[in-house]
Amino acid sequence: MAADNVLLVGFMGAGKSVCGRLLARRLGRCFIETDDMIVSREGRSIPEIFRERGEEAFRRLEAETLEALRLKSGDVIATGGGLPCREGRMEALRALGTVVWLRGDLPALLERACPAARYALISDSQVRDLWGTRLADILRRAGLAVEIGRA
């Protein structure tokens, strides 16, 4: 398949879903959310998957979903916030098309993220540690970055 997808990455609250739907409509493309693919396949919510099977099982499901995306062409795809964080995943995303990082400052992102989206599976201190040590560095490898403002 041609690598002509547009892939949106970013932290929770960055607006990947909203921006993705708008961009897909504007470009006349299909919109796909990786978390929705997982929920549909598993028949349960992300928090249920985390609670019942654990984070590692969920990350394996993300890897399977990423593999399935290789069949997609010409779509706008919003990834789950943690999908690009595993080894080799940003490179795999870049092989699928143009990766766009929706970038914002952490306090604004946390303010925008609805409590349900945060899954209550990670504490604020864990979020800040993740942001400070890995996530921003990983996301900087996206092909493009778009600065998001406060809602």
C-alpha positions in Angstrom: 0.0 0.0 0.0 1.1 3.5 -0.6 2.1 5.5 2.5 -0.5 8.3 1.9 -2.3 8.3 5.2 -2.3 11.2 7.6 -1.6 10.0 11.2 -2.3 12.2 14.2 -0.2 11.6 17.3 -0.2 13.5 20.6 -0.9 13.4 24.3 -4.3 12.9 25.7 -6.3 16.1 25.3 -4.4 17.2 22.2 -7.5 16.9 20.1 -6.6 14.0 17.8 -10.1 12.8 17.5 -11.7 16.2 16.9 -9.0 17.4 14.5 -9.0 14.0 12.8 -12.7 14.1 12.1 -12.5 17.6 10.8 -9.4 16.9 8.6 -10.9 13.8 7.2 -14.1 15.6 6.3 -12.2 18.4 4.7 -10.0 16.1 2.7 -12.8 13.7 1.8 -11.1 10.8 3.5 -12.1 8.1 6.0 -11.4 8.7 9.6 -10.0 5.9 11.8 -9.2 5.8 15.5 -6.9 3.1 16.7 -8.6 2.9 20.1 -11.9 2.4 18.4 -10.4 -0.4 16.4 -9.3 -2.1 19.6 -12.6 -1.6 21.4 -14.6 -2.9 18.4 -12.4 -6.0 18.1 -12.3 -6.8 21.8 -15.9 -5.9 22.6 -15.0 -3.9 25.7 -13.8 -0.5 26.6 -10.1 0.5 27.0 -10.5 0.8 30.8 -12.0 -2.6 30.9 -9.2 -4.0 28.9 -6.6 -2.4 31.2 -8.5 -3.6 34.3 -9.1 -7.2 33.1 -6.1 -7.9 31.0 -3.5 -5.3 32.1 -1.4 -2.7 30.2 0.9 -5.2 28.5 -2.1 -7.0 26.9 -3.5 -3.6 25.7 -0.1 -2.6 24.3 0.0 -6.0 22.3 -3.5 -5.1 21.0 -2.1 -1.7 19.9 0.8 -3.5 18.1 -1.7 -5.7 16.3 -3.8 -2.7 15.3 -0.7 -0.9 14.0 0.0 -4.0 11.8 -3.6 -3.8 10.5 -3.1 -0.2 9.6 -0.7 -1.3 6.9 -3.7 -2.2 4.8 -5.1 1.3 5.0 -4.4 3.9 2.3 -5.6 7.5 2.0 -7.1 7.7 5.5 -6.8 10.1 8.4 -5.8 8.0 11.5 -5.8 9.2 15.1 -3.6 7.0 17.4 -4.1 6.4 21.0 -1.9 8.7 23.1 0.5 5.9 24.1 0.7 4.0 20.8 3.8 5.8 19.5 5.7 5.3 22.8 6.9 1.8 22.3 10.1 0.9 20.5 9.9 1.2 16.8 6.3 2.4 16.7 7.0 5.9 15.5 9.0 4.5 12.6 6.2 2.1 11.8 3.7 5.1 11.8 6.0 7.1 9.5 6.0 4.2 7.1 2.2 4.5 6.9 2.2 8.2 5.9 2.6 11.7 7.2 2.8 11.8 11.0 1.5 15.0 12.6 2.2 15.7 16.2 -0.5 17.8 17.9 1.8 19.5 20.3 0.8 21.4 23.5 2.0 22.2 26.9 1.3 19.5 29.5 -1.0 21.6 31.9 -3.2 22.6 28.9 -3.4 19.1 27.7 -4.4 17.7 31.1 -7.0 20.5 31.4 -8.5 19.5 28.0 -8.4 15.7 28.6 -11.8 14.6 30.0 -11.5 12.4 33.1 -12.9 9.4 31.2 -10.2 9.7 28.6 -7.5 9.6 31.3 -8.9 6.1 32.3 -7.9 6.8 35.9 -5.2 4.3 35.3 -2.2 6.6 35.7 -1.6 9.2 38.3 -0.8 12.8 37.6 2.8 12.3 38.8 3.2 9.3 36.4 1.8 11.5 33.6 4.3 14.2 34.4 7.2 11.7 34.6 6.2 10.1 31.3 5.9 13.5 29.7 9.3 14.7 31.1 11.3 11.6 30.2 10.0 10.0 27.0 6.8 11.1 25.4 7.8 14.5 24.1 11.1 13.1 22.7 9.2 10.3 20.9 6.6 12.7 19.5 9.3 15.1 18.2 10.1 12.4 15.7 6.8 13.0 13.9 7.1 14.4 10.4 5.2 17.6 11.3 4.2 19.4 14.5 1.1 21.6 14.9 1.0 23.7 18.1 -2.4 23.5 19.7 -3.8 26.4 21.8 -6.0 26.4 24.8 -9.7 25.5 24.1 
